[in-house]
Amino acid sequence: MARLLVWGILLAGSAAANDIVYLNGKVTLENGAAPGKSVLIELSCQGSDPVRQTNSSKKGTYYLKVERDEFNHIARALPAAATDMNGAGSVSGPCALIGDLKGYDSSRIDLSNFTIGKDLKLPDMVLKAKSK
């Protein structure tokens, strides 16, 4: 009976843990075309410098590695090459995804209230040419 209780506690603890998922996103130019170059995808949080998360393909597709909580919200974004197991380097507060490509301004994808859908899709990120 004691062994059964221990297994029950272990299973309950693992069920409440955050799981890691890969969200898929797309970067487009203002006219809907692919950027034609790789775009740096950064996480911009209040009070800290933007942090590199991943890069898009030339066609504009990218994947964002995140921890999802039990309410389908993003608990934290993880850099694509993260081997971090203790939370070091994680940021907190209201955060958004932005694209970084020379000569363009990026729209922001607010992650603070984003609910992950069954399709694991992020809203499109749009790049607008900077005014000269």
C-alpha positions in Angstrom: 0.0 0.0 0.0 2.8 2.4 0.8 4.5 1.6 -2.5 1.2 2.5 -4.3 1.0 5.8 -2.4 4.6 6.8 -3.4 3.8 6.0 -7.1 0.7 8.1 -6.9 2.6 11.1 -5.5 5.3 10.8 -8.2 2.7 10.6 -11.0 0.8 13.6 -9.6 4.0 15.6 -9.4 5.0 14.9 -13.0 1.5 15.6 -14.3 1.7 19.2 -12.9 5.1 19.9 -14.4 5.4 22.2 -17.4 6.0 20.5 -20.7 8.2 21.7 -23.6 6.6 22.4 -26.9 7.7 24.0 -30.2 5.5 26.8 -31.4 5.6 27.5 -35.2 5.7 31.0 -36.5 6.1 32.9 -39.7 7.8 36.2 -40.6 6.5 38.1 -43.6 7.2 41.4 -45.2 4.5 44.1 -45.2 3.2 42.9 -48.6 2.9 39.3 -47.4 6.1 38.0 -49.1 8.8 36.0 -47.5 11.8 38.0 -46.2 14.3 36.2 -48.5 16.8 36.3 -45.7 17.1 34.7 -42.3 15.5 36.9 -39.5 16.8 36.9 -36.0 13.9 36.2 -33.6 14.4 37.8 -30.1 12.6 37.9 -26.8 12.1 41.4 -25.6 11.1 41.7 -21.9 10.5 44.9 -19.9 13.6 46.1 -18.2 16.1 43.9 -20.1 17.9 43.8 -23.4 16.4 41.5 -26.2 17.6 37.9 -26.0 18.2 35.7 -29.1 15.8 32.8 -29.3 16.1 31.4 -32.8 16.3 32.3 -36.5 13.8 32.1 -39.3 14.4 30.4 -42.6 14.7 32.5 -45.8 11.0 31.6 -46.3 10.2 33.2 -42.9 9.3 30.0 -40.9 10.7 29.5 -37.4 10.1 27.4 -34.3 10.1 28.7 -30.8 10.9 26.4 -27.9 8.8 27.1 -24.8 7.6 25.6 -21.6 3.8 25.4 -21.5 2.0 25.5 -18.1 -1.2 23.6 -17.2 -3.3 26.5 -18.5 -1.7 26.5 -22.0 0.2 29.7 -21.4 3.9 30.2 -22.0 5.7 29.7 -18.7 9.0 30.7 -20.3 10.7 30.8 -23.7 13.8 28.8 -24.2 16.6 29.6 -26.6 16.9 27.0 -29.4 20.3 25.9 -28.1 19.3 25.9 -24.4 20.8 23.3 -22.2 19.8 25.2 -19.2 18.2 23.0 -16.5 18.1 25.4 -13.6 16.4 28.5 -15.0 19.6 30.5 -15.2 19.3 33.2 -17.8 15.5 33.2 -17.9 13.7 36.5 -18.0 10.4 37.5 -16.4 7.8 40.1 -16.8 5.8 41.1 -19.8 7.6 39.8 -22.9 7.2 39.9 -26.7 8.8 38.3 -29.7 10.4 40.7 -32.2 12.3 40.2 -35.4 15.6 41.7 -36.2 16.6 42.3 -39.8 18.7 45.3 -40.9 16.5 47.9 -42.6 13.2 46.8 -41.1 11.1 47.4 -38.1 9.2 44.4 -36.6 5.7 43.9 -35.2 5.6 42.5 -31.7 4.0 39.2 -30.6 2.9 39.7 -27.0 3.5 36.5 -25.1 2.3 37.7 -21.7 -1.3 36.7 -22.3 -0.8 34.3 -25.3 -2.7 31.1 -25.0 -1.2 28.2 -27.0 -3.7 26.7 -29.4 -3.9 23.0 -30.5 -2.1 23.9 -33.7 0.9 25.4 -31.7 0.8 28.4 -34.1 2.0 31.9 -33.2 0.5 35.0 -35.0 2.5 36.2 -38.0 5.3 38.7 -37.4 5.4 41.5 -40.0 8.5 43.4 -41.1 8.0 46.9 -42.4 10.8 48.8 -44.2 12.3 51.6 -42.2 11.7 55.1 -43.4 14.8 56.9 -44.8 
